[in-house]
Amino acid sequence: KKSVRDVDVAGKKVFVRVDFNVPLENGAITDDTRIRETLPTIKYLIEKGAKVILASHLGRPKGEVVEELRLTPAVARLSELLGKPVAKADEVVGASVQAQVDALKDGDVLVLENVRFHPGEESNDVELAKAFASLADLFVNDAFGAAHRAHASTEGIAHHIPAVSGLLMEKELDVLGKALNNPERPFTAIVGGSKVKDKIDVINKMIEIADNIIIGGGLSYTFFKAEGHEIGLSLCDNSKLDLVLEFKEKAKKLGKTFLLPVDIVVSEDFKSAVNMDIVGIDGIPANKEGVDIGPKTREIYAEVIKNSKLVVWNGPMGVFEVDDFSNGTRAVAQACADTAAYTVIGGGDSAAAAEKFHLADKMNHISTGGGASLEFMEGKQLPGVVALNDK
Ligand code: 3PG
């Protein structure tokens, strides 16, 4: 794909889609990674003398104005990070926005209001896409995190003006693409998380392309149940019992190492430790549920991670938000931090876990995409990428 470096931007009005969908608590940003990661593109455009128009969604306001979801905190943070004033529009499109765009000088930055306040954003309305396009000479998509959405500001706009990738988008596609298309081996994929249904396609794909597949988190218990173990109150998707057995069969046929936990941490409550215990997979009591991988499993997984050349990790090993149940996820994060392998963290919860354990800077690449990196790992085409101009 063509990148922002391949085109002339000096003096041009550039519409940049970013993913400023950052976590907020009482109006304050709790993790500004996504904003910081877009700085290279924004600074590049400022230095080249472009007029920069930024657009992002925040949360899921469903086409209505939701006061708490205005982009005001993100704009303030961006201004701090850039060390210069950043203008903000209070609307998504319209006469007032046009006036603010007309007032931009070379190197100025304007942020539009949360694009999901407009009902046309998620429906990929062609009129809204045209209205976005009419504001600018060039579209730069730097929102890898939203690239799996075919919305007016991620996909529609690209049909009306020249469309190129931003530097973050380029980096994400480059790193994830290289890792999956031409992996260094042994390649270990770690798939965790709570629900089987969210990870079906990624497990399937990883069985095909990785050498070792490590399974953890709530989705493990569907495997245990399918194999005839008693799982007590653990999470289970009864509609996927046959499917998970097929996964194991397929891995075996392809000669892949497919690892499930050998011991687990159980508790009577998943929100806090109540009669917590460590048991083998045949020892889950009827009144308890699995909340983390056990110490033996942690050791086995760490050893596999240590002996890999590439590790791709998506999804926690247990309820890591609760400290008592975070040791398995912490051990996997620590093993990823310690290994000489190239480590790719597939965004979302695993990125949050690496951050929580202060190990984020020890990873080679942490994707800014949650759903987007998952779909990329599943081998799916991302509409926000497909719509960009080819070189
Ligand atoms: C994300 O946080 O994964 C992206 O910003 C996309 O958000 P969405 O799931 O609300 O489309």
Residues whose N, C-alpha, C, O or C-beta is under 5 A from the ligand:
A	BS01	3PG	D19 N21 G59 G145 A146 G370 G371
